[in-house]
Amino acid sequence: MKELSTSIENLIENAGGTWGIILEDLDTNESWQWNQDDTFYAASIIKIPIMVAAFAAYEQGKFKLSDPVTLKQEDIVGGSGVLQYLLPGISLSFYDLIVLMIIQSDNTATNMLIDLIGKKEIQQTMQTIGLKKSKFYNKLMTVPVQREGNNIVTAKEMAFLLQQIINGKIVSTYACEKMIHIMKNQQIQDSLPGKLPDGNSSIIGTRPIWELAHKTGNVTKVRHDVGVFYVGSKTLIVAVLSKGIDDYQSKAIFHDIGLKIFEYLKCG
């Protein structure tokens, strides 16, 4: 871990900006932190706690995963996602919205879930989990002029949340398995996985060389990626948050960080 952390330190110190990072090797129990308690504008990372709240509502019997939800014109917002390009009136399941929120970072799907679950219920779920500095206040792409605060997260608390999920310690084992499955199917791969080799073999049935169950979040001069690396029998939790860096430059740094983590796990 020392060699890995030193190389990442060099990368981020040369890059400038502000970084919040935590790495947790679940096989060696080693960890490394950098500004892990600093708060960052959450961007789409807030969708992970919203996903947890959605599954909590399901477990409480408030929704079935198969419950139909109709897309209305007033639901549609811009930014990431495919729903903004579809005609209102189509029906999606509650589960479909969760999947789209994570794998495509769909803002319309996210806001539909927020309306269904309720802002207070999402906030209560985050408090119950033990997130103290990470906060949820607003829907996506519809932030009011007068607002209580910005959605914010810390690297430490996002890593803690991921640790709870992979150990099946929140909501239910079934919900945790579904959440990891969804995050493994992430379609936005332009940050930590940017330089990783093709993880799939041409031989049918072969296990992938690597998997990353993760969620990204990007706005101007803000780039985040948090998730769980699976390389061979090795598992590592990572949360990398950044701000104040040009998008092109930050993307390159994330690519390098992801590759260094992969090489560390592959050789470990």
N, C-alpha and C positions, 0 to 999 in steps of 0.2 A: 504493500500500500504506500510505503514511503516514496518509492521511485515514481509511482503514479501521481501522488499528490504534488510532488515537487515539479513534475512536468506540467501539470495543470496550473499550478501557481505561476510558473513562468509564462504560460500562455495568457492568463488573464491580467497579469501585471503589465505585460507588453501591450495588451489590447486597450487598457484604460477602462473608463466607465466604472460601474459598480456591479459587483457580482455577489450572489448568495448561493453557496454550494454545500451540499452534503453528500457524501458517499458512504454507504454502509455495506460491507462485505459480509453476507450472512453465513458464509462458510468459515471464515477466520475470526468473525466478530470484531474485525478492525473497522474503524471509521475515520473519516476526515471531514472537517468543517471549515467553511470560510464565510464569515458574515451570516451564519445560519439563522440568526434571530432577526435580521434586518427585514423590514416589510417592503414589499414590491407591489406595484399595481398588478393585479392578478391576471388581467387579460383573460384568455380562455382557460387558464388553469383552474378558475373557479368552477368550471364544469365538472371537475372530479367530485368535490363535495356535493354538488347538485345531483350527480349520479347516485351518490350514496343516499341522499335524502329521498330520491325516487324509489330506490329499492327498499328503503325503510318504510315508505308509504305503502308499497306493495306488501311487505311482510305484515304490516299492521292491518291489512285487509281493506285499505282505502281504495286500492286499484287492483285490477288484474293486469298482468303483462299484456294480455290480449285485448284489453278494453280499447274500443275504437275512439279516435279523436279526429275531428274534422278540421282541416286547415281553413281558416277564415282570412279574408283580405286584410283585416286589421292585425292579424298575427305576423304578417310578413315584414321582415326587416332585412337590411343589407349585410354586407360583410361576408363571412364564410358561410358555406352551405348551399345545398341544392334546392331546398324548399322554396326559396325566394323566386325561383324560375318556374315553378309549377302553378297550375291553375287552382285557385281556391275551390274548396268543395271536395277535394280528395280526402279519403279516410286513411289514417295511419294508426297503428297500435301504439299503446303506451310504451311498449318495448322498442318499437321502431324509432320513436322520438329519442329515447336514451341512446340508441346506437348511432343515430345521425348526429346527435350532440357531441359524441366523443370521436367517432372515426372521421367525420367530415367537419367537426367543430361548427355544426350548423347553428347559427344564432337564432333563427326562427324556431327550430325545434327546442332550443334551450328556453326561450321565452314562453313557449307553449307549456313546457314542463313546470316552469316557475309559476305560471298562472294556475296550473292544476294542483300542484303541491302546496303552494303558498309561501310567501317570503318568510313569514315568522316560523313556519315549520322547518324551512331550510336552515335558518339561523339557529333554531333549537337543536337540530340534528348536529350541526357543527359544534355547538357548546357541549352536547352530550358526548361526542367523540373525544373532546378535550382540546379542541382548537381554540386558543385564547387570543392570539394576535391576528390570525387569519379571519377576515370578516367578509360577509356578503350583505350588500345593500341594494344593488340595482340590477335590473334586467339589462340585456345586451343591446347596444345600438339605440337605446331609447333613454339615455341617462337624463334625468330632469335637471333644469337649470339650478333649482334649489334642491339639494340632496343631503342626506344624512352623512354620507361619506362614500369613498371609493371602495370597490371590491379589492381586498388586499390579501396577500399570502406571504408566508415565510418558507424558506427552504426546509428548515427543521420540521415544521408542522406538516408540510406536504410529504416529506419522507416518513414521518410518523404515521400519517394517514395510509400511505402505501403499505407500510409494515403491518398495520392492523388488517388491511385487506388480504394480503398474501398469507397471513396467519389465521384467517377466518375468524377474526375477533370482533367484527362489527356486523350488525344486521343479522346475518346467518351465513353458514358455510356455503349454501347454495348461492346466495347473493354475491358473496365474494368471488366464487368461481365464475359467475356470469360477468362480473365487472372486469376481472382479469382477461377473460376471453374477449370481451369487447375491446379492451385497450390493446390487446395483441393484434387486433385487426385494424389498427390505426392506419389511415390512408395518407395522412400528412407526415411525410418522412424527410422534411428539409432541414432538420436541426441535428440532434444527436446521431441519427442513423445515416447522415449524409455521405459518409465515406466508407461505410461498412460494406463488406463483400456480399454478393448475392447469397442469401441464407438458405436457399433451397437447392436440393440435389435434383438431377434429372432422373434419378431412380425413384419410382413411385414407392411411397411408404417410408422413405428415409426421414429421420427427424431433422428439422432445420439446424443449420450450423449455429445460428443464434436467433433469439426472439427478443423483442422489446415491447413490453406492455406499457404504453405511455400516452401522455397528452401534452401537446404543445400549446403555446400561447404567444401570439405576436401582435404588436401594434408598433407605431413609429417609435424607434429607438428603444423598444422593449422586446426581448426575446426570452422565452422560457421553454424548458422541456423537463418533465419529471416522469419517472417510470421505473420499471424493474427490468434489468438485463438478465437474460437466461442464456448462458453460453456453456454448452456441454452440461456438466453437473453443477456448474457454478451459478450463483445468484447474487446480484448486487442491486441495491436500491440507490437511485441517483435523483437528485433534484438540482437543476442548474437554472438560476434566475439571473437576468441581466437587465441593465438599463443604462441609458446614456451613451449607447454605441450605435454607430451607423449600421443599418440592417445588413448590408452586404458583408461588412467586416464581422459582425456578430455571428452571422451564419457560418462563416469560415471557421471561427473559433469553436462553435458548437460541433462542427464536423470533426475537428481535431480532437476535441474532448471525447466524443463518442468513440472514435477509433482507438484512442489510448485506453479507454475502459475495456473495449473489446479485446485488445491485445493483452491487457493485464489478465483478464479472465481466461483467455484461451491458453496462455502460458502458465497460469497458476496451478 
